[in-house]
């Protein structure tokens, strides 16, 4: 009986078809008024997540205005998925000396 149940479960899983692969995720920490890492290379489709570890707010904004986070307080997160290959430069609106770069490259 147990063997029959396992075979039934396997048949149901196979009938459901292949599952899509989980999308990649990369992290950038905000700490001591810096982005860590300051430069990141990712594959298209990667979701990049910024997490503020400082005790002051930060706002992540792309130079060209393509994306901007709300004000991120301590431990707040902001995520953006990067689909198109290219170089994305960003900075903190509140502390413009804080700068970073994301490079989206196939095969990365």
Biotite code that builds the C-alpha atoms (Angstrom):
import biotite.structure as struc

atoms = struc.array([
    struc.Atom([0.000, 0.000, 0.000], chain_id="A", res_id=1, res_name="UNK", atom_name="CA", element="C"),
    struc.Atom([2.805, 2.386, 0.906], chain_id="A", res_id=2, res_name="UNK", atom_name="CA", element="C"),
    struc.Atom([4.538, 1.703, -2.404], chain_id="A", res_id=3, res_name="UNK", atom_name="CA", element="C"),
    struc.Atom([1.298, 2.477, -4.247], chain_id="A", res_id=4, res_name="UNK", atom_name="CA", element="C"),
    struc.Atom([0.974, 5.819, -2.433], chain_id="A", res_id=5, res_name="UNK", atom_name="CA", element="C"),
    struc.Atom([4.543, 6.786, -3.328], chain_id="A", res_id=6, res_name="UNK", atom_name="CA", element="C"),
    struc.Atom([3.966, 5.859, -6.984], chain_id="A", res_id=7, res_name="UNK", atom_name="CA", element="C"),
    struc.Atom([0.801, 7.941, -7.009], chain_id="A", res_id=8, res_name="UNK", atom_name="CA", element="C"),
    struc.Atom([2.657, 10.929, -5.572], chain_id="A", res_id=9, res_name="UNK", atom_name="CA", element="C"),
    struc.Atom([5.447, 10.609, -8.152], chain_id="A", res_id=10, res_name="UNK", atom_name="CA", element="C"),
    struc.Atom([2.910, 10.373, -10.973], chain_id="A", res_id=11, res_name="UNK", atom_name="CA", element="C"),
    struc.Atom([1.159, 13.520, -9.733], chain_id="A", res_id=12, res_name="UNK", atom_name="CA", element="C"),
    struc.Atom([4.451, 15.430, -9.550], chain_id="A", res_id=13, res_name="UNK", atom_name="CA", element="C"),
    struc.Atom([5.466, 14.342, -13.046], chain_id="A", res_id=14, res_name="UNK", atom_name="CA", element="C"),
    struc.Atom([2.056, 15.253, -14.472], chain_id="A", res_id=15, res_name="UNK", atom_name="CA", element="C"),
    struc.Atom([2.416, 18.762, -13.059], chain_id="A", res_id=16, res_name="UNK", atom_name="CA", element="C"),
    struc.Atom([5.390, 19.337, -15.371], chain_id="A", res_id=17, res_name="UNK", atom_name="CA", element="C"),
    struc.Atom([8.733, 20.935, -14.651], chain_id="A", res_id=18, res_name="UNK", atom_name="CA", element="C"),
    struc.Atom([8.885, 23.740, -12.143], chain_id="A", res_id=19, res_name="UNK", atom_name="CA", element="C"),
    struc.Atom([10.484, 27.006, -13.192], chain_id="A", res_id=20, res_name="UNK", atom_name="CA", element="C"),
    struc.Atom([13.881, 27.634, -11.678], chain_id="A", res_id=21, res_name="UNK", atom_name="CA", element="C"),
    struc.Atom([13.942, 30.072, -8.797], chain_id="A", res_id=22, res_name="UNK", atom_name="CA", element="C"),
    struc.Atom([15.096, 33.517, -9.814], chain_id="A", res_id=23, res_name="UNK", atom_name="CA", element="C"),
    struc.Atom([18.503, 34.576, -8.581], chain_id="A", res_id=24, res_name="UNK", atom_name="CA", element="C"),
    struc.Atom([18.816, 37.069, -5.766], chain_id="A", res_id=25, res_name="UNK", atom_name="CA", element="C"),
    struc.Atom([21.740, 39.267, -4.774], chain_id="A", res_id=26, res_name="UNK", atom_name="CA", element="C"),
    struc.Atom([22.146, 41.416, -1.684], chain_id="A", res_id=27, res_name="UNK", atom_name="CA", element="C"),
    struc.Atom([23.638, 44.818, -1.050], chain_id="A", res_id=28, res_name="UNK", atom_name="CA", element="C"),
    struc.Atom([24.085, 46.004, 2.509], chain_id="A", res_id=29, res_name="UNK", atom_name="CA", element="C"),
    struc.Atom([23.947, 49.645, 3.517], chain_id="A", res_id=30, res_name="UNK", atom_name="CA", element="C"),
    struc.Atom([26.276, 50.146, 6.453], chain_id="A", res_id=31, res_name="UNK", atom_name="CA", element="C"),
    struc.Atom([28.517, 52.931, 7.710], chain_id="A", res_id=32, res_name="UNK", atom_name="CA", element="C"),
    struc.Atom([27.286, 55.177, 4.876], chain_id="A", res_id=33, res_name="UNK", atom_name="CA", element="C"),
    struc.Atom([28.483, 52.784, 2.155], chain_id="A", res_id=34, res_name="UNK", atom_name="CA", element="C"),
    struc.Atom([26.958, 50.221, -0.196], chain_id="A", res_id=35, res_name="UNK", atom_name="CA", element="C"),
    struc.Atom([28.493, 46.771, 0.310], chain_id="A", res_id=36, res_name="UNK", atom_name="CA", element="C"),
    struc.Atom([29.506, 45.599, -2.202], chain_id="A", res_id=37, res_name="UNK", atom_name="CA", element="C"),
    struc.Atom([29.913, 48.910, -4.055], chain_id="A", res_id=38, res_name="UNK", atom_name="CA", element="C"),
    struc.Atom([29.903, 47.108, -7.419], chain_id="A", res_id=39, res_name="UNK", atom_name="CA", element="C"),
    struc.Atom([27.919, 43.997, -8.271], chain_id="A", res_id=40, res_name="UNK", atom_name="CA", element="C"),
    struc.Atom([27.768, 41.863, -11.450], chain_id="A", res_id=41, res_name="UNK", atom_name="CA", element="C"),
    struc.Atom([24.555, 39.867, -11.919], chain_id="A", res_id=42, res_name="UNK", atom_name="CA", element="C"),
    struc.Atom([22.791, 37.877, -14.626], chain_id="A", res_id=43, res_name="UNK", atom_name="CA", element="C"),
    struc.Atom([19.601, 39.190, -16.263], chain_id="A", res_id=44, res_name="UNK", atom_name="CA", element="C"),
    struc.Atom([16.553, 38.391, -14.149], chain_id="A", res_id=45, res_name="UNK", atom_name="CA", element="C"),
    struc.Atom([18.366, 38.786, -10.838], chain_id="A", res_id=46, res_name="UNK", atom_name="CA", element="C"),
    struc.Atom([16.545, 40.535, -8.021], chain_id="A", res_id=47, res_name="UNK", atom_name="CA", element="C"),
    struc.Atom([18.850, 42.845, -6.087], chain_id="A", res_id=48, res_name="UNK", atom_name="CA", element="C"),
    struc.Atom([17.874, 43.566, -2.488], chain_id="A", res_id=49, res_name="UNK", atom_name="CA", element="C"),
    struc.Atom([19.278, 46.518, -0.556], chain_id="A", res_id=50, res_name="UNK", atom_name="CA", element="C"),
    struc.Atom([19.052, 46.329, 3.257], chain_id="A", res_id=51, res_name="UNK", atom_name="CA", element="C"),
    struc.Atom([19.751, 49.352, 5.456], chain_id="A", res_id=52, res_name="UNK", atom_name="CA", element="C"),
    struc.Atom([21.847, 48.404, 8.489], chain_id="A", res_id=53, res_name="UNK", atom_name="CA", element="C"),
    struc.Atom([22.542, 52.023, 9.473], chain_id="A", res_id=54, res_name="UNK", atom_name="CA", element="C"),
    struc.Atom([20.580, 53.842, 12.147], chain_id="A", res_id=55, res_name="UNK", atom_name="CA", element="C"),
    struc.Atom([19.734, 56.672, 9.725], chain_id="A", res_id=56, res_name="UNK", atom_name="CA", element="C"),
    struc.Atom([17.494, 56.571, 6.629], chain_id="A", res_id=57, res_name="UNK", atom_name="CA", element="C"),
    struc.Atom([18.833, 56.137, 3.098], chain_id="A", res_id=58, res_name="UNK", atom_name="CA", element="C"),
    struc.Atom([17.181, 56.416, -0.337], chain_id="A", res_id=59, res_name="UNK", atom_name="CA", element="C"),
    struc.Atom([18.558, 54.328, -3.227], chain_id="A", res_id=60, res_name="UNK", atom_name="CA", element="C"),
    struc.Atom([18.121, 56.011, -6.625], chain_id="A", res_id=61, res_name="UNK", atom_name="CA", element="C"),
    struc.Atom([19.430, 55.211, -10.098], chain_id="A", res_id=62, res_name="UNK", atom_name="CA", element="C"),
    struc.Atom([21.372, 58.039, -11.776], chain_id="A", res_id=63, res_name="UNK", atom_name="CA", element="C"),
    struc.Atom([19.039, 58.002, -14.776], chain_id="A", res_id=64, res_name="UNK", atom_name="CA", element="C"),
    struc.Atom([15.925, 57.910, -12.607], chain_id="A", res_id=65, res_name="UNK", atom_name="CA", element="C"),
    struc.Atom([14.961, 54.371, -13.631], chain_id="A", res_id=66, res_name="UNK", atom_name="CA", element="C"),
    struc.Atom([14.293, 53.319, -10.051], chain_id="A", res_id=67, res_name="UNK", atom_name="CA", element="C"),
    struc.Atom([14.153, 54.810, -6.579], chain_id="A", res_id=68, res_name="UNK", atom_name="CA", element="C"),
    struc.Atom([13.418, 53.355, -3.187], chain_id="A", res_id=69, res_name="UNK", atom_name="CA", element="C"),
    struc.Atom([11.314, 54.962, -0.516], chain_id="A", res_id=70, res_name="UNK", atom_name="CA", element="C"),
    struc.Atom([13.248, 56.171, 2.527], chain_id="A", res_id=71, res_name="UNK", atom_name="CA", element="C"),
    struc.Atom([14.743, 53.034, 4.084], chain_id="A", res_id=72, res_name="UNK", atom_name="CA", element="C"),
    struc.Atom([14.915, 53.103, 7.858], chain_id="A", res_id=73, res_name="UNK", atom_name="CA", element="C"),
    struc.Atom([16.983, 50.637, 9.900], chain_id="A", res_id=74, res_name="UNK", atom_name="CA", element="C"),
    struc.Atom([16.528, 47.061, 8.612], chain_id="A", res_id=75, res_name="UNK", atom_name="CA", element="C"),
    struc.Atom([14.172, 48.176, 5.814], chain_id="A", res_id=76, res_name="UNK", atom_name="CA", element="C"),
    struc.Atom([14.660, 46.482, 2.444], chain_id="A", res_id=77, res_name="UNK", atom_name="CA", element="C"),
    struc.Atom([14.191, 47.571, -1.160], chain_id="A", res_id=78, res_name="UNK", atom_name="CA", element="C"),
    struc.Atom([14.234, 45.147, -4.092], chain_id="A", res_id=79, res_name="UNK", atom_name="CA", element="C"),
    struc.Atom([14.430, 45.577, -7.845], chain_id="A", res_id=80, res_name="UNK", atom_name="CA", element="C"),
    struc.Atom([14.699, 42.937, -10.561], chain_id="A", res_id=81, res_name="UNK", atom_name="CA", element="C"),
    struc.Atom([17.229, 43.689, -13.325], chain_id="A", res_id=82, res_name="UNK", atom_name="CA", element="C"),
    struc.Atom([16.194, 42.180, -16.670], chain_id="A", res_id=83, res_name="UNK", atom_name="CA", element="C"),
    struc.Atom([18.080, 44.215, -19.291], chain_id="A", res_id=84, res_name="UNK", atom_name="CA", element="C"),
    struc.Atom([21.861, 43.942, -19.667], chain_id="A", res_id=85, res_name="UNK", atom_name="CA", element="C"),
    struc.Atom([23.713, 47.158, -18.920], chain_id="A", res_id=86, res_name="UNK", atom_name="CA", element="C"),
    struc.Atom([25.378, 49.236, -16.234], chain_id="A", res_id=87, res_name="UNK", atom_name="CA", element="C"),
    struc.Atom([23.181, 50.817, -13.578], chain_id="A", res_id=88, res_name="UNK", atom_name="CA", element="C"),
    struc.Atom([24.754, 53.486, -11.398], chain_id="A", res_id=89, res_name="UNK", atom_name="CA", element="C"),
    struc.Atom([22.939, 54.497, -8.244], chain_id="A", res_id=90, res_name="UNK", atom_name="CA", element="C"),
    struc.Atom([23.438, 56.658, -5.164], chain_id="A", res_id=91, res_name="UNK", atom_name="CA", element="C"),
    struc.Atom([21.790, 57.658, -1.893], chain_id="A", res_id=92, res_name="UNK", atom_name="CA", element="C"),
    struc.Atom([19.636, 60.748, -2.370], chain_id="A", res_id=93, res_name="UNK", atom_name="CA", element="C"),
    struc.Atom([20.224, 61.820, 1.239], chain_id="A", res_id=94, res_name="UNK", atom_name="CA", element="C"),
    struc.Atom([23.985, 61.159, 1.166], chain_id="A", res_id=95, res_name="UNK", atom_name="CA", element="C"),
    struc.Atom([25.161, 61.608, -2.459], chain_id="A", res_id=96, res_name="UNK", atom_name="CA", element="C"),
    struc.Atom([28.718, 60.512, -1.672], chain_id="A", res_id=97, res_name="UNK", atom_name="CA", element="C"),
    struc.Atom([27.275, 56.982, -1.303], chain_id="A", res_id=98, res_name="UNK", atom_name="CA", element="C"),
    struc.Atom([27.465, 55.449, -4.786], chain_id="A", res_id=99, res_name="UNK", atom_name="CA", element="C"),
    struc.Atom([27.238, 51.993, -6.285], chain_id="A", res_id=100, res_name="UNK", atom_name="CA", element="C"),
    struc.Atom([27.067, 50.146, -9.585], chain_id="A", res_id=101, res_name="UNK", atom_name="CA", element="C"),
    struc.Atom([25.171, 47.107, -10.790], chain_id="A", res_id=102, res_name="UNK", atom_name="CA", element="C"),
    struc.Atom([26.349, 45.469, -14.000], chain_id="A", res_id=103, res_name="UNK", atom_name="CA", element="C"),
    struc.Atom([23.854, 43.129, -15.639], chain_id="A", res_id=104, res_name="UNK", atom_name="CA", element="C"),
    struc.Atom([25.656, 40.701, -17.920], chain_id="A", res_id=105, res_name="UNK", atom_name="CA", element="C"),
    struc.Atom([24.416, 37.459, -19.510], chain_id="A", res_id=106, res_name="UNK", atom_name="CA", element="C"),
    struc.Atom([26.215, 34.485, -18.049], chain_id="A", res_id=107, res_name="UNK", atom_name="CA", element="C"),
    struc.Atom([27.220, 36.346, -14.902], chain_id="A", res_id=108, res_name="UNK", atom_name="CA", element="C"),
])
